[in-house]
Amino acid sequence: MALVSQSGDENGIPTTVGAQLQVGGEQRLLKGDEKAAALLLALGPDYGKPIFDELDELEVKQLSRAMVRLGPITQEMLDDLMIEFVTTISSNGSLSGNTDSTERLLLSFLPQDKVDAIMEEIRGPAGRNMWEKLSNVQADVLAAYLKNEYPQTIAVVLSKIATEHASKVLAVLPEELAMDVVARMLGLDPVQKEILEKIEMTLRTEFMSTLNHTKRRDSHEQMAEIFNAFDRQTEARFITNLEEANRDDAERIKQLMFTFEDLARLDMSAIQTLLSKLDKRDLALALKGANDQVKESFFKNMSSRAAKLLQDDMAGMGPVRLKDVDEAQTRMVATAKDLAAKGDIIILKTKSDDQMIA
């Protein structure tokens, strides 16, 4: 029984396919392009067209030529072809989903803007694949997740992301774990595709999905902001207790906190901007309880006359309550943060940011 292409459109795509099976004909083996041509002829225009839509012009012409020279196809040949096709698909996964094919499928029944939103969530804003996206996740956030994984898994992940970012993640991992990961990376063999895909899937479902949906903040950064809102005595009490319970956490929080003493680290223009926004009594009260470094930072950014008047005001206050000093200093820090949030000044987030090398 023959499969006959009676006519074709301008691109060579069959428009009318005779799907009748006729007894007789020569039994023969089909080549690759003949198998594809026979399969598409058997599917007919309704089911074959979506497949043709996925092909480029060259592939359409190649298949059309194969259809023209195909000749008679027996019922047994067609049955064998269908069995081979189904067996191949089910045994080795010849159908493979990917970003492009998924996007094309979604576009067939969803508007462009909705498809863009879905694909953006899948890809993530930072990159088109998992490793590119991980290379744009904050190093300490990624390290906080990875430290709960097996060292071998961490080694695989760090070997796949950008080298510069891997170094940052490795630097903030606990030292013993980091050295274990280094050793495993040095001896890392090529990773099997199945294992790599499983790691990617786990990262996508357990980490990136949570990160994208909740925009999780670093817990140490959040706690540092809470500590910043404490008065001096409460802050000291909590820091002391935390140092006894977990020194690493305490150090991390102290590095992230922006304290009154950090005002001395602001550049000249930032201090001058801050001075213009402060209440004069608050400034005198806050500096009365400040160390010499902070006092000098403010005095040298004022005119000689203004600095002298401020010093006189501080001396004229006499003894002041520690609580009043703490509150004035807290208001100064809050003002500095407000100015930074507006972009009027820049404040350094960590103590290491201002390290200089001669």
N, C-alpha and C positions, 0 to 999 in steps of 0.2 A: 504494500500500500504506500502510495507516494504522498509526500507533503509538498504541495505546489504553491509557490508564491505567484499570484496572478498579476499583481501590479505593485508599484512602489511609488512613494512620494519623491520630492526633489532631492531629498537626502539619501534615498535608497532604502528607506524604512518601509517594509511591507505594509500595505494597507488592507489587502484582502488575502487571507491565508486559507487555502484548502486544507482542512484538518481531517479529511476522510482517510481512513486506513484501508489500503487495497492489498489483498492477498497476493503474494508473489514478490518478485524482486530479488536482487542479489544480496546475500548476507555478507557484510564486510565490516572491517574495523574503521571507526571514525577517528580523525585527527582532532586536535584541540579546537581549532576554529570551527570545524564541522560539527563537533558536539555542541558548541555554543549556538551555532546557527540552527541546528535541528531543535534544540531545546526552545529557542525563542519562536521558531515557527510553530511548534506544538502548543506553546502558550497562547498564540494568537494575538491580535491587536490590543484587546482589552487588558490582558495581563502582561503582555510583552512591552507595551509602550513605556510603563514606568521604569523598566530596566534600560530601555534605549535612552530615556531622558537623562540617565546618569552617565552616559558614554560621551566621549568627545567625538568630533567630526571624523577623525581618522579611524577610530574604533568602529563607528557606524559603517564607514565605507568597507572596512576589512570584513565585518560580519555580513554585509550585503553581498560582497563578492563570494563569500563562502556559501551563502544561501543559493546564489545563482548556479554554482557548480555542484551543489549537493547531490542531486540525482535522487533516485528512489530510496526511501527509508522503510524497511519492513516493520511489521508490528513487533517482532522479536527484538530488532535493533532498538526501537524506541523504548521498549520495556527495559532492556539492558541499560540504556542511557539514563532512564529515570532512576533505576536502582542505584547505578553508580553515583549519580548526582546526590541523591538522598543520603547514601552511605558516606560519601565524602564530607558532606556538610555536617552530619551528626558525629563523625569520628574525629575529625581534626579541626573543626571550627573554621571552615573556610569563609564563613561569614564573620566579619570582624567589625564591631562598632567602633567609631571614632568621632572626634569632635565635628569634623566636616559633614559626615553622613548624618549624624544626629541633628545638626543644625538644618540641613536640607529637609529632613523629615518633618521637623517642627514647623518649618516655613510653609509646608504644604497644607497646614490647617490652623496656624496661628499667625497673627499679624507680626510684622517685623519688630516692633518695639517690645512685645512680650517675649519673643524669641531672644532678642538681645539681652533682656533682663535675666532670662533663664541661663543663657550661655555665660553671661558675665559672672553669675553666682557660681557656676560650675568651674569656670576657668579661674575665678578670683581676679581682683583688680590688679594684682601685681605681676601676673605672668600667665602664659598659656598652658603650662604644665605644672605638675605638682612640685618639681624641684625648683623651678623658677619662683613659684609662689613662696616656698619655704625660704628661699634666699632673700626674701623681702620681709620676713617676719622678724620682729624685734628679737635680737640675740638672746636676751635673758628670758623672754617668754618661751622661745623654742627650747632653750636649755632646761627650763623648769618642767616642760613636758617630757623631754627625752631622758631626763635623769631617772625616770621611773621605768624606762625600757631596758631590755637586755643590752649589755655593752656591744654585742655583735650587731644588733639592730641599729644602735647609735652610730657605729662605725660605717655601716652601709649608707645611712642617711647623710652623714657628713662627707662621705666620698662622692655623693651625687650632687650636693648643693655647691654653690659658688665657693671657691677656695677662700676668699677673703672673709666671707660670712661664716664659713666653717671654723675659721680660726677664732672668731669672736665668740661663737657658741662654745667651743672647746675651752676657751679661757675662763668662762663663768661656770663650767661644770665643776662639781666637787673634785678636788685634786686627784684623789685615789681613783675615782671613776674615770676621770679624764685620761690618766696614764694607762688605764686598762684599755680604753678606746683607742689610744694612740698605738698600742701594741697590736691590737686587732686590725687596725687600718694598715699597718705595715705588713701584716701577713694575710691581707684580704685577697681571697681568690675571686675569680669572676662569679658574680651572683646569678643563680638560675633565674630565668625569666619569671617562673611561677612565684618564687619567693619575693622577687622585686615587686611584682604586681600586688601581692598580698600586703606588703609593707605600704605601698602607695594607697591601697584601698583603706587600710587602717588609718593612715594619716589623714586621708580625705574625710572619712566618716567620724573619726574620734577627735581630730584636732582642728583641721581647717574648717570643717563645717561649724564647729562650736565657735571658732575664732571669727568667722564671717558673720554669723548670726547674732552673737552676743557682744562682739567687739570687746572681748574680755580685756580688762585693764590689768596691768601687773599689780599683784597684791602688795608688794613692797612699796610701790609708788603710791598706791592708795593709802596705805598705812602711814607713810611719811607725811601725807597731807593732813591726816587726822592728828598726828603728833604735832605738826606745825600749829594746829589750832589750840593745843594745850597751853596753859600758863607755864612759866618756867619750872615751878616746883613739881607740877604734875608730870610734865615732860621728863624731868630728871628721874622721877620715881619710876615711870614706866620703862625708860631706857635702862635704868639700873636693873630692874627685875627681868627685862628681856635679855640683857647681857648674861645674866646668871642662867637663864633657861636655854637660850640659843644665841651664842655670840655672833654667828654668821648672819642671822636675821637682823640682829641689832646693828651690826656694822653696815649692812646693806641699807637699812632704813636711815641711819645717820648720814650716809652718803647722799641719799635722795632728798633729805630734808633741806629746806632753805631757812636758815636761822638768822637771827639778828646779827651774829658775828659775820655771816656771809655778806652783809652789806658792805663790809670793808673790801670785798673782792670785786665790787662793781667798778666799771671804768669811770673815768672822770666825768664824761658827759652824762652817764646814767646817774651818778651821785648828784650832779648839779640839777638834773631834771627832778630827781626825788626831793631835793631840798626845796624846790619851788612849789611842791605840793604839800609840804608838811606844816602842821600847826607848830608855831614857834615854841609854845610851852611843852608840847609833846616831845619836840626835838631835844629841848634842854633836859627834860625829865629822863628821856631814854638814854641820852649820852652820859648823864650823871652816873648811871650804873654800868656804863660800857667800859671795856678794856681800852688801854692806851692806843692800840692799833686802830680800833674803830673810831675813836675820837679823832685821831690824827687824820684819818681818811676824809672825815667831814670838814675838819678845820682847814685843811689845805685846799679844799675846793670852794672855799668862801673867801671873800675879801678880808683883808686884815682887820678892818673895822667891824665887819659882821661877826668874824670869829671872836674878836675881843668882847663884843656885846653878849654873844652866846655864853662865853666863859663866865662873864660877870653874872648873867642870869642863873647859871648853874650854881655858882658859889653863893648867890643870894637866897637860894632855896633852903639852905640848911639841910638837916637830916630829912630824908624822905622814906616813905614806906617801900619795901621791896615789891609789894603787890602793885603799887602805882607805877613803879619802874617797869615791871614785867608787862603791864597793860600798855604802857606807852610804846615799848619796844615791839610788842605784838602788832600794834596799829601801824608802826613804821614798816614792818615786814609785809603786812596786808596791803599797804599803799604801793610798795615796790612790786608786789605780785600783780596788782591791778594794772599798773603801768606796763608791766611785761606782757600781760594778756592783751592789752591794746596795741602792743608793738612799739610803745614809746621808748622802752629800754630793753636790754637783753640781760637776763640773769643766767648764771652758770648753774646747771643742774646738779653736778657732782663735784666732789672735792678734787678729782683728778683732772677736771677739764682745764684747769689753769696751770698745770705743771709746765715748767719751762726748762729747756735744755740749753746750756751755754755753749 
